[in-house]
Amino acid sequence: MDGRKRADIQPGQRVKIVLKKDQPTGKLTEGVVLIILTSSATHPHGIKVRLVSGEVGRVKEIVG
């Protein structure tokens, strides 16, 4: 499942995000969602979240 719908993402969920610095390469970072930063219901590039680790990026994949 991709991360373009806000309703599909919940705090505590494991996801793969692309960090701003990794956008040119598309490298994914895996972690657990702390808070959802995007307020709209959908976003074409993925919902922006902050992970428990403090990293911020757009969800590209929901794990599990």
MODELLER restraints for C-alpha pairs under 7 A, 6 or more apart:
rsr = mdl.restraints
at = mdl.atoms
rsr.add(forms.Gaussian(group=physical.xy_distance, feature=features.Distance(at['CA:1:A'], at['CA:61:A']), mean=5.92, stdev=0.5))
rsr.add(forms.Gaussian(group=physical.xy_distance, feature=features.Distance(at['CA:1:A'], at['CA:62:A']), mean=5.61, stdev=0.5))
rsr.add(forms.Gaussian(group=physical.xy_distance, feature=features.Distance(at['CA:2:A'], at['CA:60:A']), mean=5.44, stdev=0.5))
rsr.add(forms.Gaussian(group=physical.xy_distance, feature=features.Distance(at['CA:2:A'], at['CA:61:A']), mean=4.57, stdev=0.5))
rsr.add(forms.Gaussian(group=physical.xy_distance, feature=features.Distance(at['CA:2:A'], at['CA:62:A']), mean=6.09, stdev=0.5))
rsr.add(forms.Gaussian(group=physical.xy_distance, feature=features.Distance(at['CA:3:A'], at['CA:46:A']), mean=5.00, stdev=0.5))
rsr.add(forms.Gaussian(group=physical.xy_distance, feature=features.Distance(at['CA:3:A'], at['CA:47:A']), mean=5.89, stdev=0.5))
rsr.add(forms.Gaussian(group=physical.xy_distance, feature=features.Distance(at['CA:3:A'], at['CA:59:A']), mean=4.76, stdev=0.5))
rsr.add(forms.Gaussian(group=physical.xy_distance, feature=features.Distance(at['CA:3:A'], at['CA:60:A']), mean=5.14, stdev=0.5))
rsr.add(forms.Gaussian(group=physical.xy_distance, feature=features.Distance(at['CA:3:A'], at['CA:61:A']), mean=5.61, stdev=0.5))
rsr.add(forms.Gaussian(group=physical.xy_distance, feature=features.Distance(at['CA:3:A'], at['CA:62:A']), mean=6.47, stdev=0.5))
rsr.add(forms.Gaussian(group=physical.xy_distance, feature=features.Distance(at['CA:4:A'], at['CA:42:A']), mean=5.43, stdev=0.5))
rsr.add(forms.Gaussian(group=physical.xy_distance, feature=features.Distance(at['CA:4:A'], at['CA:43:A']), mean=5.26, stdev=0.5))
rsr.add(forms.Gaussian(group=physical.xy_distance, feature=features.Distance(at['CA:4:A'], at['CA:44:A']), mean=5.97, stdev=0.5))
rsr.add(forms.Gaussian(group=physical.xy_distance, feature=features.Distance(at['CA:4:A'], at['CA:45:A']), mean=6.65, stdev=0.5))
rsr.add(forms.Gaussian(group=physical.xy_distance, feature=features.Distance(at['CA:4:A'], at['CA:46:A']), mean=4.28, stdev=0.5))
rsr.add(forms.Gaussian(group=physical.xy_distance, feature=features.Distance(at['CA:4:A'], at['CA:47:A']), mean=5.57, stdev=0.5))
rsr.add(forms.Gaussian(group=physical.xy_distance, feature=features.Distance(at['CA:5:A'], at['CA:41:A']), mean=6.05, stdev=0.5))
rsr.add(forms.Gaussian(group=physical.xy_distance, feature=features.Distance(at['CA:5:A'], at['CA:42:A']), mean=4.57, stdev=0.5))
rsr.add(forms.Gaussian(group=physical.xy_distance, feature=features.Distance(at['CA:5:A'], at['CA:43:A']), mean=6.86, stdev=0.5))
rsr.add(forms.Gaussian(group=physical.xy_distance, feature=features.Distance(at['CA:5:A'], at['CA:47:A']), mean=6.85, stdev=0.5))
rsr.add(forms.Gaussian(group=physical.xy_distance, feature=features.Distance(at['CA:6:A'], at['CA:41:A']), mean=5.14, stdev=0.5))
rsr.add(forms.Gaussian(group=physical.xy_distance, feature=features.Distance(at['CA:6:A'], at['CA:42:A']), mean=5.76, stdev=0.5))
rsr.add(forms.Gaussian(group=physical.xy_distance, feature=features.Distance(at['CA:6:A'], at['CA:47:A']), mean=6.23, stdev=0.5))
rsr.add(forms.Gaussian(group=physical.xy_distance, feature=features.Distance(at['CA:11:A'], at['CA:33:A']), mean=4.84, stdev=0.5))
rsr.add(forms.Gaussian(group=physical.xy_distance, feature=features.Distance(at['CA:11:A'], at['CA:34:A']), mean=5.24, stdev=0.5))
rsr.add(forms.Gaussian(group=physical.xy_distance, feature=features.Distance(at['CA:11:A'], at['CA:35:A']), mean=5.79, stdev=0.5))
rsr.add(forms.Gaussian(group=physical.xy_distance, feature=features.Distance(at['CA:12:A'], at['CA:32:A']), mean=5.58, stdev=0.5))
rsr.add(forms.Gaussian(group=physical.xy_distance, feature=features.Distance(at['CA:12:A'], at['CA:33:A']), mean=5.20, stdev=0.5))
rsr.add(forms.Gaussian(group=physical.xy_distance, feature=features.Distance(at['CA:12:A'], at['CA:34:A']), mean=6.31, stdev=0.5))
rsr.add(forms.Gaussian(group=physical.xy_distance, feature=features.Distance(at['CA:13:A'], at['CA:32:A']), mean=5.43, stdev=0.5))
rsr.add(forms.Gaussian(group=physical.xy_distance, feature=features.Distance(at['CA:13:A'], at['CA:33:A']), mean=5.55, stdev=0.5))
rsr.add(forms.Gaussian(group=physical.xy_distance, feature=features.Distance(at['CA:14:A'], at['CA:31:A']), mean=5.54, stdev=0.5))
rsr.add(forms.Gaussian(group=physical.xy_distance, feature=features.Distance(at['CA:14:A'], at['CA:32:A']), mean=4.41, stdev=0.5))
rsr.add(forms.Gaussian(group=physical.xy_distance, feature=features.Distance(at['CA:14:A'], at['CA:33:A']), mean=6.44, stdev=0.5))
rsr.add(forms.Gaussian(group=physical.xy_distance, feature=features.Distance(at['CA:14:A'], at['CA:62:A']), mean=6.55, stdev=0.5))
rsr.add(forms.Gaussian(group=physical.xy_distance, feature=features.Distance(at['CA:14:A'], at['CA:63:A']), mean=5.52, stdev=0.5))
rsr.add(forms.Gaussian(group=physical.xy_distance, feature=features.Distance(at['CA:15:A'], at['CA:30:A']), mean=5.71, stdev=0.5))
rsr.add(forms.Gaussian(group=physical.xy_distance, feature=features.Distance(at['CA:15:A'], at['CA:31:A']), mean=5.70, stdev=0.5))
rsr.add(forms.Gaussian(group=physical.xy_distance, feature=features.Distance(at['CA:15:A'], at['CA:32:A']), mean=6.18, stdev=0.5))
rsr.add(forms.Gaussian(group=physical.xy_distance, feature=features.Distance(at['CA:15:A'], at['CA:59:A']), mean=6.65, stdev=0.5))
rsr.add(forms.Gaussian(group=physical.xy_distance, feature=features.Distance(at['CA:15:A'], at['CA:61:A']), mean=5.84, stdev=0.5))
rsr.add(forms.Gaussian(group=physical.xy_distance, feature=features.Distance(at['CA:15:A'], at['CA:62:A']), mean=4.48, stdev=0.5))
rsr.add(forms.Gaussian(group=physical.xy_distance, feature=features.Distance(at['CA:15:A'], at['CA:63:A']), mean=5.11, stdev=0.5))
rsr.add(forms.Gaussian(group=physical.xy_distance, feature=features.Distance(at['CA:16:A'], at['CA:28:A']), mean=5.79, stdev=0.5))
rsr.add(forms.Gaussian(group=physical.xy_distance, feature=features.Distance(at['CA:16:A'], at['CA:29:A']), mean=5.33, stdev=0.5))
rsr.add(forms.Gaussian(group=physical.xy_distance, feature=features.Distance(at['CA:16:A'], at['CA:30:A']), mean=4.27, stdev=0.5))
rsr.add(forms.Gaussian(group=physical.xy_distance, feature=features.Distance(at['CA:16:A'], at['CA:31:A']), mean=6.44, stdev=0.5))
rsr.add(forms.Gaussian(group=physical.xy_distance, feature=features.Distance(at['CA:16:A'], at['CA:59:A']), mean=5.92, stdev=0.5))
rsr.add(forms.Gaussian(group=physical.xy_distance, feature=features.Distance(at['CA:16:A'], at['CA:60:A']), mean=5.87, stdev=0.5))
rsr.add(forms.Gaussian(group=physical.xy_distance, feature=features.Distance(at['CA:16:A'], at['CA:61:A']), mean=5.11, stdev=0.5))
rsr.add(forms.Gaussian(group=physical.xy_distance, feature=features.Distance(at['CA:16:A'], at['CA:62:A']), mean=6.30, stdev=0.5))
rsr.add(forms.Gaussian(group=physical.xy_distance, feature=features.Distance(at['CA:16:A'], at['CA:63:A']), mean=6.93, stdev=0.5))
rsr.add(forms.Gaussian(group=physical.xy_distance, feature=features.Distance(at['CA:17:A'], at['CA:28:A']), mean=5.38, stdev=0.5))
rsr.add(forms.Gaussian(group=physical.xy_distance, feature=features.Distance(at['CA:17:A'], at['CA:29:A']), mean=5.25, stdev=0.5))
rsr.add(forms.Gaussian(group=physical.xy_distance, feature=features.Distance(at['CA:17:A'], at['CA:30:A']), mean=6.34, stdev=0.5))
rsr.add(forms.Gaussian(group=physical.xy_distance, feature=features.Distance(at['CA:17:A'], at['CA:57:A']), mean=5.50, stdev=0.5))
rsr.add(forms.Gaussian(group=physical.xy_distance, feature=features.Distance(at['CA:17:A'], at['CA:58:A']), mean=5.15, stdev=0.5))
rsr.add(forms.Gaussian(group=physical.xy_distance, feature=features.Distance(at['CA:17:A'], at['CA:59:A']), mean=4.33, stdev=0.5))
rsr.add(forms.Gaussian(group=physical.xy_distance, feature=features.Distance(at['CA:17:A'], at['CA:60:A']), mean=5.34, stdev=0.5))
rsr.add(forms.Gaussian(group=physical.xy_distance, feature=features.Distance(at['CA:17:A'], at['CA:61:A']), mean=6.96, stdev=0.5))
rsr.add(forms.Gaussian(group=physical.xy_distance, feature=features.Distance(at['CA:18:A'], at['CA:26:A']), mean=6.37, stdev=0.5))
rsr.add(forms.Gaussian(group=physical.xy_distance, feature=features.Distance(at['CA:18:A'], at['CA:27:A']), mean=6.20, stdev=0.5))
rsr.add(forms.Gaussian(group=physical.xy_distance, feature=features.Distance(at['CA:18:A'], at['CA:28:A']), mean=4.89, stdev=0.5))
rsr.add(forms.Gaussian(group=physical.xy_distance, feature=features.Distance(at['CA:18:A'], at['CA:29:A']), mean=6.17, stdev=0.5))
rsr.add(forms.Gaussian(group=physical.xy_distance, feature=features.Distance(at['CA:18:A'], at['CA:57:A']), mean=5.37, stdev=0.5))
rsr.add(forms.Gaussian(group=physical.xy_distance, feature=features.Distance(at['CA:18:A'], at['CA:58:A']), mean=5.54, stdev=0.5))
rsr.add(forms.Gaussian(group=physical.xy_distance, feature=features.Distance(at['CA:18:A'], at['CA:59:A']), mean=6.69, stdev=0.5))
rsr.add(forms.Gaussian(group=physical.xy_distance, feature=features.Distance(at['CA:18:A'], at['CA:60:A']), mean=6.74, stdev=0.5))
rsr.add(forms.Gaussian(group=physical.xy_distance, feature=features.Distance(at['CA:19:A'], at['CA:56:A']), mean=6.35, stdev=0.5))
rsr.add(forms.Gaussian(group=physical.xy_distance, feature=features.Distance(at['CA:19:A'], at['CA:57:A']), mean=4.50, stdev=0.5))
rsr.add(forms.Gaussian(group=physical.xy_distance, feature=features.Distance(at['CA:19:A'], at['CA:58:A']), mean=6.87, stdev=0.5))
rsr.add(forms.Gaussian(group=physical.xy_distance, feature=features.Distance(at['CA:20:A'], at['CA:57:A']), mean=6.34, stdev=0.5))
rsr.add(forms.Gaussian(group=physical.xy_distance, feature=features.Distance(at['CA:31:A'], at['CA:51:A']), mean=6.02, stdev=0.5))
rsr.add(forms.Gaussian(group=physical.xy_distance, feature=features.Distance(at['CA:32:A'], at['CA:51:A']), mean=5.37, stdev=0.5))
rsr.add(forms.Gaussian(group=physical.xy_distance, feature=features.Distance(at['CA:32:A'], at['CA:52:A']), mean=5.75, stdev=0.5))
rsr.add(forms.Gaussian(group=physical.xy_distance, feature=features.Distance(at['CA:33:A'], at['CA:49:A']), mean=6.53, stdev=0.5))
rsr.add(forms.Gaussian(group=physical.xy_distance, feature=features.Distance(at['CA:33:A'], at['CA:50:A']), mean=6.10, stdev=0.5))
rsr.add(forms.Gaussian(group=physical.xy_distance, feature=features.Distance(at['CA:33:A'], at['CA:51:A']), mean=4.47, stdev=0.5))
rsr.add(forms.Gaussian(group=physical.xy_distance, feature=features.Distance(at['CA:33:A'], at['CA:52:A']), mean=6.06, stdev=0.5))
rsr.add(forms.Gaussian(group=physical.xy_distance, feature=features.Distance(at['CA:34:A'], at['CA:50:A']), mean=5.62, stdev=0.5))
rsr.add(forms.Gaussian(group=physical.xy_distance, feature=features.Distance(at['CA:34:A'], at['CA:51:A']), mean=4.90, stdev=0.5))
rsr.add(forms.Gaussian(group=physical.xy_distance, feature=features.Distance(at['CA:34:A'], at['CA:52:A']), mean=4.93, stdev=0.5))
rsr.add(forms.Gaussian(group=physical.xy_distance, feature=features.Distance(at['CA:35:A'], at['CA:49:A']), mean=5.84, stdev=0.5))
rsr.add(forms.Gaussian(group=physical.xy_distance, feature=features.Distance(at['CA:35:A'], at['CA:50:A']), mean=5.41, stdev=0.5))
rsr.add(forms.Gaussian(group=physical.xy_distance, feature=features.Distance(at['CA:36:A'], at['CA:48:A']), mean=6.35, stdev=0.5))
rsr.add(forms.Gaussian(group=physical.xy_distance, feature=features.Distance(at['CA:36:A'], at['CA:49:A']), mean=4.46, stdev=0.5))
rsr.add(forms.Gaussian(group=physical.xy_distance, feature=features.Distance(at['CA:36:A'], at['CA:50:A']), mean=6.48, stdev=0.5))
rsr.add(forms.Gaussian(group=physical.xy_distance, feature=features.Distance(at['CA:37:A'], at['CA:48:A']), mean=5.33, stdev=0.5))
rsr.add(forms.Gaussian(group=physical.xy_distance, feature=features.Distance(at['CA:37:A'], at['CA:49:A']), mean=5.09, stdev=0.5))
rsr.add(forms.Gaussian(group=physical.xy_distance, feature=features.Distance(at['CA:37:A'], at['CA:50:A']), mean=6.98, stdev=0.5))
rsr.add(forms.Gaussian(group=physical.xy_distance, feature=features.Distance(at['CA:38:A'], at['CA:47:A']), mean=5.72, stdev=0.5))
rsr.add(forms.Gaussian(group=physical.xy_distance, feature=features.Distance(at['CA:38:A'], at['CA:48:A']), mean=5.26, stdev=0.5))
rsr.add(forms.Gaussian(group=physical.xy_distance, feature=features.Distance(at['CA:45:A'], at['CA:58:A']), mean=6.97, stdev=0.5))
rsr.add(forms.Gaussian(group=physical.xy_distance, feature=features.Distance(at['CA:46:A'], at['CA:58:A']), mean=4.97, stdev=0.5))
rsr.add(forms.Gaussian(group=physical.xy_distance, feature=features.Distance(at['CA:46:A'], at['CA:59:A']), mean=5.02, stdev=0.5))
rsr.add(forms.Gaussian(group=physical.xy_distance, feature=features.Distance(at['CA:46:A'], at['CA:60:A']), mean=6.02, stdev=0.5))
rsr.add(forms.Gaussian(group=physical.xy_distance, feature=features.Distance(at['CA:47:A'], at['CA:58:A']), mean=5.23, stdev=0.5))
rsr.add(forms.Gaussian(group=physical.xy_distance, feature=features.Distance(at['CA:47:A'], at['CA:59:A']), mean=5.48, stdev=0.5))
rsr.add(forms.Gaussian(group=physical.xy_distance, feature=features.Distance(at['CA:48:A'], at['CA:57:A']), mean=5.37, stdev=0.5))
rsr.add(forms.Gaussian(group=physical.xy_distance, feature=features.Distance(at['CA:48:A'], at['CA:58:A']), mean=4.23, stdev=0.5))
rsr.add(forms.Gaussian(group=physical.xy_distance, feature=features.Distance(at['CA:48:A'], at['CA:59:A']), mean=6.31, stdev=0.5))
rsr.add(forms.Gaussian(group=physical.xy_distance, feature=features.Distance(at['CA:49:A'], at['CA:56:A']), mean=5.71, stdev=0.5))
rsr.add(forms.Gaussian(group=physical.xy_distance, feature=features.Distance(at['CA:49:A'], at['CA:57:A']), mean=5.79, stdev=0.5))
rsr.add(forms.Gaussian(group=physical.xy_distance, feature=features.Distance(at['CA:49:A'], at['CA:58:A']), mean=6.23, stdev=0.5))
rsr.add(forms.Gaussian(group=physical.xy_distance, feature=features.Distance(at['CA:50:A'], at['CA:56:A']), mean=4.45, stdev=0.5))
rsr.add(forms.Gaussian(group=physical.xy_distance, feature=features.Distance(at['CA:50:A'], at['CA:57:A']), mean=6.78, stdev=0.5))
